[in-house]
Structures are given as C-alpha cells and as structure tokens.
Amino acid sequence: QYLVRSTFCPQMGACLIASGSEDGSVHLLDTAREGKAAQVNRLHGHAAPILSIAFNYDESYLATGDHQGLVIIWQN
C-alpha cells in the first residue's frame, strides 16, 4: 500500500497530516507526538486510489477525491 496524496493541517494544538492511499483509505497522522508521526485515525469510504485531498479554510472539513470520481466530504 502506498500513500498517494497528503495535506497538512496545523489544527488547534495539533499538527495533522491527512494522507490518501492507493487502497482508498485516508490516514490521519499527528506529527506533534514525540517528534514522529503517529496514526490517530483511518477513514474508509473510497474503493479506488485517492488522487486529491484538502482541508477547508477553517479545517472543519476534509475533502477527498478518488480515481473513479467519487468525492467525500468528511466533517471534523
């Protein structure tokens, strides 16, 4: 499994990276934990590789898009 796309979110008190993978899952990583990234959540909903991933302006939503054209809006 390979990570395909990533985005950074300097969220309140945390430094999150959201990464979409070729298996269609989204990995949320906290980089503020002891100097290394730790997975804090994994989201499922896509059946194809994720090609696009982005937070909205206030980081309350995460949008992901896959190879088949499916877009999912995840609420924080």
Buried (B, 14 or more C-beta within 10 A) or exposed (E): EEBBBBBEBEBEEEBBBBBBBBBBBBBBBBBBEEEEBEEEEEBEEBEBBBBBBEBEEEEEEBBBBBBEEBEBEBEE
